[in-house]
């Protein structure tokens, strides 16, 4: 008799250990924390500055890795 979560455990083994988007989101969070902004205006300015650090090719790869085809 199989464990009730056997299928879920098998699927988890087949998935990459750390999806690319998780690494990329960690990068985004680290960059935002380094900015350490405390006002809404400064936070939005920081978001704009941090987003500019990601190249268009890098962003296209994130979407492609997630299963989307960039235009």
PyMOL Python script that loads the backbone (N, CA, C, O; Angstrom):
from pymol import cmd

cmd.read_pdbstr("""\
ATOM      1  N   UNK A   1       0.837  -1.179   0.000  1.00  0.00           N
ATOM      2  CA  UNK A   1       0.000   0.000   0.000  1.00  0.00           C
ATOM      3  C   UNK A   1       0.884   1.245   0.000  1.00  0.00           C
ATOM      4  O   UNK A   1       1.848   1.329   0.761  1.00  0.00           O
ATOM      5  N   UNK A   2       0.549   2.215  -0.862  1.00  0.00           N
ATOM      6  CA  UNK A   2       1.353   3.432  -0.980  1.00  0.00           C
ATOM      7  C   UNK A   2       0.887   4.507  -0.011  1.00  0.00           C
ATOM      8  O   UNK A   2      -0.282   4.577   0.370  1.00  0.00           O
ATOM      9  N   UNK A   3       1.841   5.339   0.371  1.00  0.00           N
ATOM     10  CA  UNK A   3       1.532   6.496   1.221  1.00  0.00           C
ATOM     11  C   UNK A   3       0.606   7.435   0.454  1.00  0.00           C
ATOM     12  O   UNK A   3       0.763   7.574  -0.759  1.00  0.00           O
ATOM     13  N   UNK A   4      -0.368   8.095   1.125  1.00  0.00           N
ATOM     14  CA  UNK A   4      -1.315   8.975   0.423  1.00  0.00           C
ATOM     15  C   UNK A   4      -0.647  10.117  -0.342  1.00  0.00           C
ATOM     16  O   UNK A   4      -1.197  10.596  -1.333  1.00  0.00           O
ATOM     17  N   UNK A   5       0.511  10.551   0.095  1.00  0.00           N
ATOM     18  CA  UNK A   5       1.202  11.658  -0.574  1.00  0.00           C
ATOM     19  C   UNK A   5       2.265  11.179  -1.557  1.00  0.00           C
ATOM     20  O   UNK A   5       3.108  11.965  -1.990  1.00  0.00           O
ATOM     21  N   UNK A   6       2.230   9.897  -1.913  1.00  0.00           N
ATOM     22  CA  UNK A   6       3.259   9.349  -2.798  1.00  0.00           C
ATOM     23  C   UNK A   6       3.362  10.130  -4.103  1.00  0.00           C
ATOM     24  O   UNK A   6       4.470  10.460  -4.527  1.00  0.00           O
ATOM     25  N   UNK A   7       2.249  10.434  -4.748  1.00  0.00           N
ATOM     26  CA  UNK A   7       2.272  11.168  -6.016  1.00  0.00           C
ATOM     27  C   UNK A   7       2.854  12.554  -5.854  1.00  0.00           C
ATOM     28  O   UNK A   7       3.625  13.007  -6.700  1.00  0.00           O
ATOM     29  N   UNK A   8       2.492  13.238  -4.770  1.00  0.00           N
ATOM     30  CA  UNK A   8       3.014  14.587  -4.526  1.00  0.00           C
ATOM     31  C   UNK A   8       4.514  14.539  -4.297  1.00  0.00           C
ATOM     32  O   UNK A   8       5.245  15.414  -4.761  1.00  0.00           O
ATOM     33  N   UNK A   9       4.976  13.518  -3.581  1.00  0.00           N
ATOM     34  CA  UNK A   9       6.413  13.408  -3.323  1.00  0.00           C
ATOM     35  C   UNK A   9       7.161  13.136  -4.624  1.00  0.00           C
ATOM     36  O   UNK A   9       8.247  13.678  -4.832  1.00  0.00           O
ATOM     37  N   UNK A  10       6.608  12.316  -5.491  1.00  0.00           N
ATOM     38  CA  UNK A  10       7.259  12.017  -6.769  1.00  0.00           C
ATOM     39  C   UNK A  10       7.342  13.272  -7.631  1.00  0.00           C
ATOM     40  O   UNK A  10       8.377  13.533  -8.246  1.00  0.00           O
ATOM     41  N   UNK A  11       6.261  14.055  -7.681  1.00  0.00           N
ATOM     42  CA  UNK A  11       6.271  15.282  -8.482  1.00  0.00           C
ATOM     43  C   UNK A  11       7.326  16.249  -7.956  1.00  0.00           C
ATOM     44  O   UNK A  11       8.029  16.890  -8.737  1.00  0.00           O
ATOM     45  N   UNK A  12       7.435  16.353  -6.639  1.00  0.00           N
ATOM     46  CA  UNK A  12       8.399  17.262  -6.046  1.00  0.00           C
ATOM     47  C   UNK A  12       9.827  16.857  -6.420  1.00  0.00           C
ATOM     48  O   UNK A  12      10.677  17.722  -6.632  1.00  0.00           O
ATOM     49  N   UNK A  13      10.097  15.553  -6.505  1.00  0.00           N
ATOM     50  CA  UNK A  13      11.423  15.075  -6.881  1.00  0.00           C
ATOM     51  C   UNK A  13      11.761  15.445  -8.318  1.00  0.00           C
ATOM     52  O   UNK A  13      12.930  15.652  -8.641  1.00  0.00           O
ATOM     53  N   UNK A  14      10.767  15.528  -9.175  1.00  0.00           N
ATOM     54  CA  UNK A  14      11.002  15.801 -10.582  1.00  0.00           C
ATOM     55  C   UNK A  14      11.174  17.284 -10.867  1.00  0.00           C
ATOM     56  O   UNK A  14      11.718  17.654 -11.908  1.00  0.00           O
ATOM     57  N   UNK A  15      10.716  18.143  -9.952  1.00  0.00           N
ATOM     58  CA  UNK A  15      10.834  19.581 -10.156  1.00  0.00           C
ATOM     59  C   UNK A  15      12.243  20.032  -9.791  1.00  0.00           C
ATOM     60  O   UNK A  15      12.908  19.386  -8.982  1.00  0.00           O
ATOM     61  N   UNK A  16      12.710  21.144 -10.385  1.00  0.00           N
ATOM     62  CA  UNK A  16      14.014  21.664  -9.987  1.00  0.00           C
ATOM     63  C   UNK A  16      13.996  22.026  -8.504  1.00  0.00           C
ATOM     64  O   UNK A  16      12.955  22.401  -7.964  1.00  0.00           O
ATOM     65  N   UNK A  17      15.149  21.912  -7.851  1.00  0.00           N
ATOM     66  CA  UNK A  17      15.187  22.159  -6.415  1.00  0.00           C
ATOM     67  C   UNK A  17      14.839  23.601  -6.076  1.00  0.00           C
ATOM     68  O   UNK A  17      14.127  23.841  -5.101  1.00  0.00           O
ATOM     69  N   UNK A  18      15.314  24.557  -6.843  1.00  0.00           N
ATOM     70  CA  UNK A  18      14.971  25.962  -6.629  1.00  0.00           C
ATOM     71  C   UNK A  18      14.633  26.572  -7.977  1.00  0.00           C
ATOM     72  O   UNK A  18      15.522  26.794  -8.799  1.00  0.00           O
ATOM     73  N   UNK A  19      13.360  26.845  -8.212  1.00  0.00           N
ATOM     74  CA  UNK A  19      12.991  27.437  -9.493  1.00  0.00           C
ATOM     75  C   UNK A  19      13.687  28.776  -9.716  1.00  0.00           C
ATOM     76  O   UNK A  19      13.976  29.508  -8.769  1.00  0.00           O
ATOM     77  N   UNK A  20      13.944  29.074 -10.957  1.00  0.00           N
ATOM     78  CA  UNK A  20      14.643  30.302 -11.325  1.00  0.00           C
ATOM     79  C   UNK A  20      13.954  31.532 -10.767  1.00  0.00           C
ATOM     80  O   UNK A  20      14.620  32.450 -10.287  1.00  0.00           O
ATOM     81  N   UNK A  21      12.635  31.565 -10.821  1.00  0.00           N
ATOM     82  CA  UNK A  21      11.919  32.758 -10.375  1.00  0.00           C
ATOM     83  C   UNK A  21      12.134  32.995  -8.886  1.00  0.00           C
ATOM     84  O   UNK A  21      12.141  34.142  -8.440  1.00  0.00           O
ATOM     85  N   UNK A  22      12.310  31.924  -8.107  1.00  0.00           N
ATOM     86  CA  UNK A  22      12.580  32.100  -6.682  1.00  0.00           C
ATOM     87  C   UNK A  22      13.934  32.761  -6.473  1.00  0.00           C
ATOM     88  O   UNK A  22      14.076  33.635  -5.618  1.00  0.00           O
ATOM     89  N   UNK A  23      14.928  32.349  -7.249  1.00  0.00           N
ATOM     90  CA  UNK A  23      16.244  32.986  -7.160  1.00  0.00           C
ATOM     91  C   UNK A  23      16.158  34.449  -7.561  1.00  0.00           C
ATOM     92  O   UNK A  23      16.771  35.309  -6.929  1.00  0.00           O
ATOM     93  N   UNK A  24      15.405  34.727  -8.599  1.00  0.00           N
ATOM     94  CA  UNK A  24      15.285  36.088  -9.095  1.00  0.00           C
ATOM     95  C   UNK A  24      14.529  36.970  -8.111  1.00  0.00           C
ATOM     96  O   UNK A  24      14.880  38.134  -7.916  1.00  0.00           O
ATOM     97  N   UNK A  25      13.495  36.416  -7.492  1.00  0.00           N
ATOM     98  CA  UNK A  25      12.745  37.182  -6.504  1.00  0.00           C
ATOM     99  C   UNK A  25      13.616  37.452  -5.282  1.00  0.00           C
ATOM    100  O   UNK A  25      13.525  38.519  -4.675  1.00  0.00           O
ATOM    101  N   UNK A  26      14.458  36.489  -4.919  1.00  0.00           N
ATOM    102  CA  UNK A  26      15.391  36.694  -3.808  1.00  0.00           C
ATOM    103  C   UNK A  26      16.359  37.825  -4.135  1.00  0.00           C
ATOM    104  O   UNK A  26      16.694  38.633  -3.268  1.00  0.00           O
ATOM    105  N   UNK A  27      16.803  37.880  -5.380  1.00  0.00           N
ATOM    106  CA  UNK A  27      17.688  38.965  -5.817  1.00  0.00           C
ATOM    107  C   UNK A  27      16.971  40.307  -5.694  1.00  0.00           C
ATOM    108  O   UNK A  27      17.542  41.277  -5.197  1.00  0.00           O
ATOM    109  N   UNK A  28      15.725  40.358  -6.146  1.00  0.00           N
ATOM    110  CA  UNK A  28      14.932  41.585  -6.063  1.00  0.00           C
ATOM    111  C   UNK A  28      14.758  42.020  -4.608  1.00  0.00           C
ATOM    112  O   UNK A  28      14.932  43.195  -4.282  1.00  0.00           O
ATOM    113  N   UNK A  29      14.413  41.069  -3.732  1.00  0.00           N
ATOM    114  CA  UNK A  29      14.226  41.402  -2.320  1.00  0.00           C
ATOM    115  C   UNK A  29      15.520  41.901  -1.687  1.00  0.00           C
ATOM    116  O   UNK A  29      15.501  42.856  -0.912  1.00  0.00           O
ATOM    117  N   UNK A  30      16.638  41.267  -2.009  1.00  0.00           N
ATOM    118  CA  UNK A  30      17.921  41.691  -1.443  1.00  0.00           C
ATOM    119  C   UNK A  30      18.272  43.105  -1.885  1.00  0.00           C
ATOM    120  O   UNK A  30      18.755  43.910  -1.089  1.00  0.00           O
ATOM    121  N   UNK A  31      18.029  43.403  -3.152  1.00  0.00           N
ATOM    122  CA  UNK A  31      18.319  44.748  -3.650  1.00  0.00           C
ATOM    123  C   UNK A  31      17.415  45.784  -2.987  1.00  0.00           C
ATOM    124  O   UNK A  31      17.863  46.882  -2.659  1.00  0.00           O
ATOM    125  N   UNK A  32      16.150  45.438  -2.790  1.00  0.00           N
ATOM    126  CA  UNK A  32      15.228  46.372  -2.139  1.00  0.00           C
ATOM    127  C   UNK A  32      15.588  46.576  -0.669  1.00  0.00           C
ATOM    128  O   UNK A  32      15.505  47.691  -0.155  1.00  0.00           O
ATOM    129  N   UNK A  33      15.987  45.503   0.000  1.00  0.00           N
ATOM    130  CA  UNK A  33      16.392  45.640   1.406  1.00  0.00           C
ATOM    131  C   UNK A  33      17.634  46.507   1.531  1.00  0.00           C
ATOM    132  O   UNK A  33      17.765  47.281   2.480  1.00  0.00           O
ATOM    133  N   UNK A  34      18.540  46.380   0.578  1.00  0.00           N
ATOM    134  CA  UNK A  34      19.758  47.194   0.609  1.00  0.00           C
ATOM    135  C   UNK A  34      19.429  48.677   0.472  1.00  0.00           C
ATOM    136  O   UNK A  34      20.124  49.525   1.032  1.00  0.00           O
ATOM    137  N   UNK A  35      18.375  48.987  -0.269  1.00  0.00           N
ATOM    138  CA  UNK A  35      17.951  50.385  -0.417  1.00  0.00           C
ATOM    139  C   UNK A  35      17.398  50.932   0.903  1.00  0.00           C
ATOM    140  O   UNK A  35      17.591  52.107   1.213  1.00  0.00           O
ATOM    141  N   UNK A  36      16.722  50.099   1.669  1.00  0.00           N
ATOM    142  CA  UNK A  36      16.195  50.427   2.995  1.00  0.00           C
ATOM    143  C   UNK A  36      15.365  51.709   3.024  1.00  0.00           C
ATOM    144  O   UNK A  36      15.497  52.517   3.943  1.00  0.00           O
ATOM    145  N   UNK A  37      14.525  51.889   2.033  1.00  0.00           N
ATOM    146  CA  UNK A  37      13.676  53.086   1.985  1.00  0.00           C
ATOM    147  C   UNK A  37      12.496  52.930   2.936  1.00  0.00           C
ATOM    148  O   UNK A  37      11.995  51.823   3.136  1.00  0.00           O
ATOM    149  N   UNK A  38      12.053  54.045   3.524  1.00  0.00           N
ATOM    150  CA  UNK A  38      10.980  53.992   4.515  1.00  0.00           C
ATOM    151  C   UNK A  38       9.760  54.835   4.159  1.00  0.00           C
ATOM    152  O   UNK A  38       8.758  54.784   4.872  1.00  0.00           O
ATOM    153  N   UNK A  39       9.815  55.605   3.083  1.00  0.00           N
ATOM    154  CA  UNK A  39       8.632  56.363   2.675  1.00  0.00           C
ATOM    155  C   UNK A  39       8.106  55.772   1.378  1.00  0.00           C
ATOM    156  O   UNK A  39       8.848  55.137   0.629  1.00  0.00           O
ATOM    157  N   UNK A  40       6.832  55.983   1.118  1.00  0.00           N
ATOM    158  CA  UNK A  40       6.222  55.421  -0.090  1.00  0.00           C
ATOM    159  C   UNK A  40       6.881  55.985  -1.341  1.00  0.00           C
ATOM    160  O   UNK A  40       7.176  55.239  -2.274  1.00  0.00           O
ATOM    161  N   UNK A  41       7.115  57.284  -1.371  1.00  0.00           N
ATOM    162  CA  UNK A  41       7.739  57.904  -2.545  1.00  0.00           C
ATOM    163  C   UNK A  41       9.137  57.346  -2.775  1.00  0.00           C
ATOM    164  O   UNK A  41       9.494  56.999  -3.901  1.00  0.00           O
ATOM    165  N   UNK A  42       9.925  57.260  -1.713  1.00  0.00           N
ATOM    166  CA  UNK A  42      11.285  56.729  -1.840  1.00  0.00           C
ATOM    167  C   UNK A  42      11.258  55.252  -2.228  1.00  0.00           C
ATOM    168  O   UNK A  42      12.114  54.789  -2.982  1.00  0.00           O
ATOM    169  N   UNK A  43      10.282  54.521  -1.716  1.00  0.00           N
ATOM    170  CA  UNK A  43      10.153  53.104  -2.058  1.00  0.00           C
ATOM    171  C   UNK A  43       9.863  52.927  -3.543  1.00  0.00           C
ATOM    172  O   UNK A  43      10.465  52.071  -4.191  1.00  0.00           O
ATOM    173  N   UNK A  44       8.940  53.733  -4.095  1.00  0.00           N
ATOM    174  CA  UNK A  44       8.636  53.635  -5.522  1.00  0.00           C
ATOM    175  C   UNK A  44       9.839  54.028  -6.366  1.00  0.00           C
ATOM    176  O   UNK A  44      10.085  53.422  -7.409  1.00  0.00           O
ATOM    177  N   UNK A  45      10.595  55.034  -5.930  1.00  0.00           N
ATOM    178  CA  UNK A  45      11.819  55.413  -6.646  1.00  0.00           C
ATOM    179  C   UNK A  45      12.828  54.267  -6.622  1.00  0.00           C
ATOM    180  O   UNK A  45      13.506  54.004  -7.616  1.00  0.00           O
ATOM    181  N   UNK A  46      12.920  53.590  -5.480  1.00  0.00           N
ATOM    182  CA  UNK A  46      13.837  52.453  -5.356  1.00  0.00           C
ATOM    183  C   UNK A  46      13.404  51.298  -6.255  1.00  0.00           C
ATOM    184  O   UNK A  46      14.244  50.643  -6.871  1.00  0.00           O
ATOM    185  N   UNK A  47      12.098  51.047  -6.335  1.00  0.00           N
ATOM    186  CA  UNK A  47      11.595  49.988  -7.222  1.00  0.00           C
ATOM    187  C   UNK A  47      12.015  50.282  -8.658  1.00  0.00           C
ATOM    188  O   UNK A  47      12.476  49.389  -9.369  1.00  0.00           O
ATOM    189  N   UNK A  48      11.855  51.533  -9.083  1.00  0.00           N
ATOM    190  CA  UNK A  48      12.263  51.908 -10.442  1.00  0.00           C
ATOM    191  C   UNK A  48      13.745  51.695 -10.675  1.00  0.00           C
ATOM    192  O   UNK A  48      14.148  51.217 -11.735  1.00  0.00           O
ATOM    193  N   UNK A  49      14.561  52.049  -9.687  1.00  0.00           N
ATOM    194  CA  UNK A  49      16.013  51.882  -9.820  1.00  0.00           C
ATOM    195  C   UNK A  49      16.401  50.403  -9.847  1.00  0.00           C
ATOM    196  O   UNK A  49      17.264  50.001 -10.627  1.00  0.00           O
ATOM    197  N   UNK A  50      15.770  49.601  -9.005  1.00  0.00           N
ATOM    198  CA  UNK A  50      16.094  48.174  -8.936  1.00  0.00           C
ATOM    199  C   UNK A  50      15.639  47.449 -10.199  1.00  0.00           C
ATOM    200  O   UNK A  50      16.353  46.587 -10.711  1.00  0.00           O
ATOM    201  N   UNK A  51      14.466  47.791 -10.697  1.00  0.00           N
ATOM    202  CA  UNK A  51      13.962  47.147 -11.915  1.00  0.00           C
ATOM    203  C   UNK A  51      14.907  47.408 -13.084  1.00  0.00           C
ATOM    204  O   UNK A  51      15.080  46.549 -13.948  1.00  0.00           O
ATOM    205  N   UNK A  52      15.508  48.575 -13.111  1.00  0.00           N
ATOM    206  CA  UNK A  52      16.456  48.890 -14.183  1.00  0.00           C
ATOM    207  C   UNK A  52      17.708  48.016 -14.138  1.00  0.00           C
ATOM    208  O   UNK A  52      18.435  47.937 -15.128  1.00  0.00           O
ATOM    209  N   UNK A  53      17.970  47.359 -13.010  1.00  0.00           N
ATOM    210  CA  UNK A  53      19.136  46.480 -12.895  1.00  0.00           C
ATOM    211  C   UNK A  53      18.923  45.136 -13.591  1.00  0.00           C
ATOM    212  O   UNK A  53      19.888  44.419 -13.854  1.00  0.00           O
ATOM    213  N   UNK A  54      17.674  44.791 -13.891  1.00  0.00           N
ATOM    214  CA  UNK A  54      17.356  43.555 -14.602  1.00  0.00           C
ATOM    215  C   UNK A  54      17.330  43.864 -16.098  1.00  0.00           C
ATOM    216  O   UNK A  54      16.574  44.731 -16.536  1.00  0.00           O
ATOM    217  N   UNK A  55      18.140  43.172 -16.877  1.00  0.00           N
ATOM    218  CA  UNK A  55      18.193  43.419 -18.318  1.00  0.00           C
ATOM    219  C   UNK A  55      16.956  42.842 -19.001  1.00  0.00           C
ATOM    220  O   UNK A  55      16.335  41.920 -18.473  1.00  0.00           O
ATOM    221  N   UNK A  56      16.588  43.379 -20.179  1.00  0.00           N
ATOM    222  CA  UNK A  56      15.452  42.812 -20.915  1.00  0.00           C
ATOM    223  C   UNK A  56      15.643  41.319 -21.220  1.00  0.00           C
ATOM    224  O   UNK A  56      14.690  40.544 -21.149  1.00  0.00           O
ATOM    225  N   UNK A  57      16.863  40.925 -21.555  1.00  0.00           N
ATOM    226  CA  UNK A  57      17.124  39.509 -21.845  1.00  0.00           C
ATOM    227  C   UNK A  57      16.913  38.652 -20.597  1.00  0.00           C
ATOM    228  O   UNK A  57      16.370  37.550 -20.673  1.00  0.00           O
ATOM    229  N   UNK A  58      17.348  39.168 -19.455  1.00  0.00           N
ATOM    230  CA  UNK A  58      17.179  38.452 -18.194  1.00  0.00           C
ATOM    231  C   UNK A  58      15.687  38.272 -17.886  1.00  0.00           C
ATOM    232  O   UNK A  58      15.261  37.188 -17.490  1.00  0.00           O
ATOM    233  N   UNK A  59      14.905  39.326 -18.066  1.00  0.00           N
ATOM    234  CA  UNK A  59      13.457  39.251 -17.828  1.00  0.00           C
ATOM    235  C   UNK A  59      12.791  38.275 -18.790  1.00  0.00           C
ATOM    236  O   UNK A  59      11.917  37.507 -18.389  1.00  0.00           O
ATOM    237  N   UNK A  60      13.197  38.300 -20.051  1.00  0.00           N
ATOM    238  CA  UNK A  60      12.640  37.370 -21.037  1.00  0.00           C
ATOM    239  C   UNK A  60      12.934  35.930 -20.631  1.00  0.00           C
ATOM    240  O   UNK A  60      12.087  35.052 -20.798  1.00  0.00           O
ATOM    241  N   UNK A  61      14.127  35.685 -20.098  1.00  0.00           N
ATOM    242  CA  UNK A  61      14.482  34.337 -19.645  1.00  0.00           C
ATOM    243  C   UNK A  61      13.629  33.902 -18.461  1.00  0.00           C
ATOM    244  O   UNK A  61      13.279  32.727 -18.356  1.00  0.00           O
ATOM    245  N   UNK A  62      13.285  34.838 -17.557  1.00  0.00           N
ATOM    246  CA  UNK A  62      12.431  34.505 -16.418  1.00  0.00           C
ATOM    247  C   UNK A  62      11.073  34.016 -16.913  1.00  0.00           C
ATOM    248  O   UNK A  62      10.558  33.001 -16.445  1.00  0.00           O
ATOM    249  N   UNK A  63      10.499  34.756 -17.870  1.00  0.00           N
ATOM    250  CA  UNK A  63       9.193  34.373 -18.394  1.00  0.00           C
ATOM    251  C   UNK A  63       9.271  33.054 -19.155  1.00  0.00           C
ATOM    252  O   UNK A  63       8.373  32.220 -19.050  1.00  0.00           O
ATOM    253  N   UNK A  64      10.335  32.869 -19.914  1.00  0.00           N
ATOM    254  CA  UNK A  64      10.495  31.633 -20.676  1.00  0.00           C
ATOM    255  C   UNK A  64      10.631  30.437 -19.729  1.00  0.00           C
ATOM    256  O   UNK A  64      10.046  29.381 -19.969  1.00  0.00           O
ATOM    257  N   UNK A  65      11.403  30.606 -18.655  1.00  0.00           N
ATOM    258  CA  UNK A  65      11.581  29.527 -17.679  1.00  0.00           C
ATOM    259  C   UNK A  65      10.271  29.206 -16.963  1.00  0.00           C
ATOM    260  O   UNK A  65      10.062  28.078 -16.517  1.00  0.00           O
ATOM    261  N   UNK A  66       9.391  30.203 -16.855  1.00  0.00           N
ATOM    262  CA  UNK A  66       8.092  29.994 -16.213  1.00  0.00           C
ATOM    263  C   UNK A  66       7.065  29.413 -17.174  1.00  0.00           C
ATOM    264  O   UNK A  66       5.929  29.147 -16.781  1.00  0.00           O
ATOM    265  N   UNK A  67       7.456  29.214 -18.435  1.00  0.00           N
ATOM    266  CA  UNK A  67       6.554  28.604 -19.403  1.00  0.00           C
ATOM    267  C   UNK A  67       5.864  29.572 -20.331  1.00  0.00           C
ATOM    268  O   UNK A  67       5.018  29.170 -21.130  1.00  0.00           O
ATOM    269  N   UNK A  68       6.214  30.854 -20.240  1.00  0.00           N
ATOM    270  CA  UNK A  68       5.627  31.862 -21.124  1.00  0.00           C
ATOM    271  C   UNK A  68       6.607  32.176 -22.242  1.00  0.00           C
ATOM    272  O   UNK A  68       7.820  32.148 -22.034  1.00  0.00           O
ATOM    273  N   UNK A  69       6.099  32.469 -23.404  1.00  0.00           N
ATOM    274  CA  UNK A  69       6.934  32.865 -24.528  1.00  0.00           C
ATOM    275  C   UNK A  69       6.871  34.379 -24.681  1.00  0.00           C
ATOM    276  O   UNK A  69       5.824  34.914 -25.045  1.00  0.00           O
ATOM    277  N   UNK A  70       7.969  35.080 -24.412  1.00  0.00           N
ATOM    278  CA  UNK A  70       7.951  36.539 -24.578  1.00  0.00           C
ATOM    279  C   UNK A  70       7.824  36.924 -26.047  1.00  0.00           C
ATOM    280  O   UNK A  70       8.301  36.215 -26.934  1.00  0.00           O
ATOM    281  N   UNK A  71       7.182  38.045 -26.283  1.00  0.00           N
ATOM    282  CA  UNK A  71       7.029  38.534 -27.661  1.00  0.00           C
ATOM    283  C   UNK A  71       8.294  39.214 -28.132  1.00  0.00           C
ATOM    284  O   UNK A  71       8.354  39.689 -29.267  1.00  0.00           O
TER     285      UNK A  71
END
""", "prot")
cmd.dss("prot")
cmd.show_as("cartoon", "prot")
cmd.util.cbc("prot")
cmd.orient("prot")
